[in-house]
């Protein structure tokens, strides 16, 4: 064969091989880009969910402390009334403290349904059940017992909350 023909065939084969390599490289690159974009979208969704959980945990933590403060104040006022009058008085459902406690409990219940941890939800539901009975204690002993139960239950819930918050601040494996 003529050297010119061999040169043409070589050029043609080189062009086909180069074009094929370019096409394969483009396909591989587009698959990798697509896969990385999917991973990034999943990571972004996980971060949004993690932030949502974190915000709810912080609100729950804040509201539990707020409720404990109101309950302690109600107990102290009840003890002062006991000292002044010699009788234990239940907190009136129309009192400012009672209304504030009910608002905090409503807020707690709203945030409670947004969290993922079922064990924590159960612990807080127990606390909420006890908090709603605070205003109807029949005497100072019952009030002290209830206050202690709520405080211990809140302490247990705070431990779980702390663990959940720490877990939510750790973002896991980076893509």
Secondary structure, DSSP 8 states (H G I E B T S, - for coil): --HHHHHHHHHHHHHHHHHHHHHHHHHHHHHHHHHHHHHHHHHHHHHHHHHHHHHHHHHHHHHHHHHHHHHHHHHHHHHHHHHHHSS-----TTSHHHHHHHHHHHHHHHHHTT-S-HHHHHHHHHHHHHHTTGGG-SSHHHHHHHHHHHHHHHHHHHHHHHHHHHHHHS-----
